[in-house]
Protein backbone atom coordinates (compact mmCIF):
# COMPACT_ATOMS: atom_id res chain seq x y z
CA UNK A 1 0.00 0.00 0.00
CA UNK A 2 2.89 2.35 0.77
CA UNK A 3 4.37 1.70 -2.62
CA UNK A 4 1.08 2.58 -4.37
CA UNK A 5 0.69 5.80 -2.37
CA UNK A 6 4.32 6.65 -3.04
CA UNK A 7 3.84 6.13 -6.77
CA UNK A 8 0.77 8.36 -6.79
CA UNK A 9 2.58 11.09 -4.87
CA UNK A 10 5.56 10.83 -7.18
CA UNK A 11 3.42 11.11 -10.31
CA UNK A 12 1.35 14.03 -9.01
CA UNK A 13 4.47 15.82 -7.79
CA UNK A 14 6.19 15.48 -11.15
CA UNK A 15 3.10 16.74 -12.96
CA UNK A 16 2.65 19.75 -10.65
CA UNK A 17 6.34 20.70 -10.67
CA UNK A 18 6.66 20.22 -14.42
CA UNK A 19 3.53 22.15 -15.34
CA UNK A 20 4.17 25.09 -13.03
CA UNK A 21 7.85 25.20 -13.96
CA UNK A 22 7.13 25.25 -17.67
CA UNK A 23 4.42 27.90 -17.26
CA UNK A 24 6.76 30.04 -15.17
CA UNK A 25 9.48 29.80 -17.79
CA UNK A 26 6.99 30.64 -20.53
CA UNK A 27 5.80 33.76 -18.69
CA UNK A 28 9.37 34.81 -17.90
CA UNK A 29 10.66 34.42 -21.45
CA UNK A 30 7.48 35.23 -23.37
CA UNK A 31 8.07 37.19 -26.58
CA UNK A 32 5.75 40.00 -25.42
CA UNK A 33 8.25 41.48 -22.98
CA UNK A 34 10.75 44.04 -24.23
CA UNK A 35 14.50 43.52 -23.91
CA UNK A 36 15.69 43.41 -20.29
CA UNK A 37 12.23 44.14 -18.88
CA UNK A 38 11.48 40.42 -18.70
CA UNK A 39 13.55 40.03 -15.55
CA UNK A 40 11.61 42.77 -13.76
CA UNK A 41 8.72 40.31 -13.53
CA UNK A 42 10.95 37.64 -11.93
CA UNK A 43 9.75 38.16 -8.32
CA UNK A 44 6.14 37.78 -9.38
CA UNK A 45 6.91 34.66 -11.40
CA UNK A 46 8.81 33.14 -8.47
CA UNK A 47 5.98 33.92 -6.08
CA UNK A 48 3.14 32.61 -8.22
CA UNK A 49 4.94 29.80 -10.06
CA UNK A 50 7.66 28.96 -7.55
CA UNK A 51 5.39 27.88 -4.72
CA UNK A 52 3.49 25.23 -6.71
CA UNK A 53 6.76 24.06 -8.24
CA UNK A 54 8.30 23.67 -4.78
CA UNK A 55 5.18 21.83 -3.59
CA UNK A 56 5.46 19.46 -6.56
CA UNK A 57 9.12 18.78 -5.82
CA UNK A 58 8.30 18.05 -2.16
CA UNK A 59 5.52 15.66 -3.19
CA UNK A 60 7.82 13.90 -5.66
CA UNK A 61 10.58 13.42 -3.10
CA UNK A 62 8.05 12.29 -0.48
CA UNK A 63 6.67 9.72 -2.91
CA UNK A 64 10.16 8.50 -3.71
CA UNK A 65 10.87 8.12 0.00
CA UNK A 66 7.69 6.11 0.54
CA UNK A 67 8.56 3.79 -2.34
CA UNK A 68 12.05 3.19 -0.98
CA UNK A 69 10.76 2.49 2.54
CA UNK A 70 8.18 0.05 1.21
CA UNK A 71 10.86 -1.80 -0.75
CA UNK A 72 13.12 -1.94 2.32
CA UNK A 73 10.29 -3.25 4.51
CA UNK A 74 9.38 -5.85 1.91
CA UNK A 75 13.04 -6.90 1.68
CA UNK A 76 13.34 -7.16 5.48
CA UNK A 77 10.13 -9.19 5.68
CA UNK A 78 11.52 -11.66 3.14
CA UNK A 79 14.70 -12.02 5.20
CA UNK A 80 12.70 -12.78 8.35
CA UNK A 81 10.54 -15.27 6.46
CA UNK A 82 13.66 -17.07 5.19
CA UNK A 83 15.00 -17.32 8.73
CA UNK A 84 12.04 -19.35 9.94
CA UNK A 85 11.91 -21.81 7.03
JODAFEN-V936750 format. One record per run of one state. SS is the DSSP state (A for helix, B for strand, O for the rest). FROM is the first residue (numbers start at 1). LEN is the number of residues. If there is no record, write none. Layout:
# JODAFEN-V936750
SS|FROM|LEN, SS|FROM|LEN
This chain:
# JODAFEN-V936750
O|1|1, A|2|27, O|29|6, A|35|49, O|84|2
